[in-house]
Amino acid sequence: MMHPDTEIQYVDEKIGVGVFATKLIPKGTIVWVKDELEMILTEEYIGNLDDLRKEYINKYTYLDTDGIYVLHWDHAKYMNHSFNPNCVDTAYDFQLAARDIQPGEQLTSDYGACGEDEEFECAPEEGTTRTKVTSDDYLIYYEQWDRMAIEAFRFFNMVKQPLKHLISKLYIDKVNAVANGTEPLDSILTLFIDEEGDDTQ
């Protein structure tokens, strides 16, 4: 579920629409959290769909675990990619505002954190030399994303969190410990590589 102070707005003819803040969303705020309303689709199920629906699914889902795809039930599906994102993924099925997001500002995330299912060329952006999302970005940039998440977590307990009650019970104790500074952050890399060092996707 997307933060309630967001809405869909038109970006341009090439991109289409995106998700924009309607009020200030402070750094450290949960901007999206996976909840029980998300549509969980298997690779086999998607393979049996007609071409029209496959095209939509391929555009708007992300690969969660091996062969399991998630289709957002709300406008979270319209969040666009940026190499300079203002939102950062965590290992706890939610994203945080990596900096203060101003009213009218588009919310963006780095699609490289989606893993091997994402690979495409991008327009150049100021402040980065990256022009392509690749299937192994998570191996290259995970430390950068972890630093962004650690920094955002410093503000977790200082801001309103309207989505906190939707954090999975699997993670809530760990999230509170990370926010309180009593336990370290789990790296985003743990979503892709298991304890034996094998890729999970």
SVG drawing of the C-alpha trace seen along z (x, -y; Angstrom):
<svg xmlns="http://www.w3.org/2000/svg" viewBox="-7 -21 36 44">
<polyline fill="none" stroke="black" stroke-width="0.4" points="0.0,0.0 1.2,-3.5 1.4,-6.3 -2.0,-8.0 -0.5,-11.4 0.2,-10.4 -1.7,-10.4 -1.3,-9.5 -0.3,-12.4 0.6,-12.6 4.4,-12.9 4.8,-13.0 3.9,-11.2 6.9,-8.8 6.6,-7.9 2.9,-8.2 1.9,-8.6 3.7,-8.5 3.2,-8.7 3.4,-12.2 3.3,-13.5 0.3,-15.6 1.9,-16.7 5.4,-16.7 6.6,-13.1 9.5,-13.4 12.7,-11.4 12.3,-8.0 8.6,-7.6 7.3,-4.3 6.2,-5.3 5.1,-1.8 4.5,1.5 3.6,4.9 0.2,5.9 -2.3,8.8 -4.2,7.1 -1.3,7.5 -2.0,9.9 0.4,12.9 0.9,14.5 3.0,17.6 5.0,17.8 2.8,20.7 -0.4,18.6 1.1,15.7 2.2,18.1 -1.4,19.2 -2.8,15.7 -3.6,14.1 -1.0,11.8 -2.8,8.6 -2.9,9.4 0.7,10.8 1.9,7.4 0.2,5.6 1.6,8.1 5.1,7.9 5.0,4.1 3.5,3.7 4.7,6.7 7.9,7.4 9.6,10.7 9.4,11.3 10.8,14.8 11.6,17.5 8.7,17.7 6.4,15.5 5.3,12.1 3.6,9.3 1.0,7.0 0.2,4.0 -3.4,3.5 -3.2,-0.3 -1.3,-3.1 2.1,-1.7 2.4,0.0 2.9,-3.4 6.0,-4.4 8.8,-5.2 12.5,-4.4 15.3,-6.8 19.1,-6.4 18.7,-9.2 15.7,-7.9 14.0,-9.6 12.7,-6.2 14.8,-3.2 14.0,0.5 14.6,2.5 14.7,6.2 11.4,5.9 8.9,5.6 8.6,1.8 10.3,-1.3 11.3,-4.4 11.6,-8.0 15.4,-8.5 15.0,-12.2 12.2,-14.7 9.8,-14.4 8.1,-17.7 4.5,-18.3 4.2,-17.9 7.4,-15.8 7.4,-12.5 8.2,-9.4 10.9,-7.2 12.8,-4.1 15.8,-2.3 14.5,0.6 17.9,2.2 16.8,3.4 14.2,5.5 16.8,8.0 17.2,10.2 13.7,9.5 14.6,5.9 16.9,4.9 16.4,1.9 18.1,-1.3 17.3,-4.6 17.7,-8.3 20.8,-9.9 20.2,-11.6 22.2,-14.4 24.6,-13.2 25.0,-9.6 26.8,-7.8 24.3,-4.9 22.1,-4.6 21.0,-1.0 19.3,1.2 20.9,4.6 20.1,8.0 23.1,7.8 22.7,4.3 21.9,5.6 25.4,7.1 27.0,3.7 24.9,1.2 23.5,3.0 26.0,1.2 24.8,-2.2 21.2,-1.2 21.9,0.1 23.6,-3.2 20.5,-5.0 18.3,-2.8 20.4,-3.1 20.3,-6.9 16.5,-6.9 16.0,-4.6 17.6,-7.2 14.4,-9.2 12.0,-6.3 10.8,-7.0 10.7,-10.8 8.1,-10.9 4.4,-9.9 4.1,-6.4 0.6,-5.8 1.6,-2.5 3.6,-1.0 0.7,1.2 0.9,3.0 4.5,4.2 4.6,8.0 4.7,9.7 7.7,11.5 9.7,8.3 8.1,5.9 10.4,6.8 13.5,6.5 12.3,3.2 11.7,1.7 15.2,2.9 16.8,1.4 14.9,-1.9 15.9,-1.9 19.6,-1.3 19.8,2.0 20.3,4.2 21.9,3.7 20.0,3.4 19.7,6.5 21.2,5.9 19.0,5.7 21.3,8.3 19.7,10.9 16.6,10.7 18.8,12.1 21.3,14.4 20.6,17.0 22.8,17.9 24.6,20.5 25.5,17.7 23.2,18.9 21.0,16.6 17.3,16.7 15.9,15.4"/>
</svg>
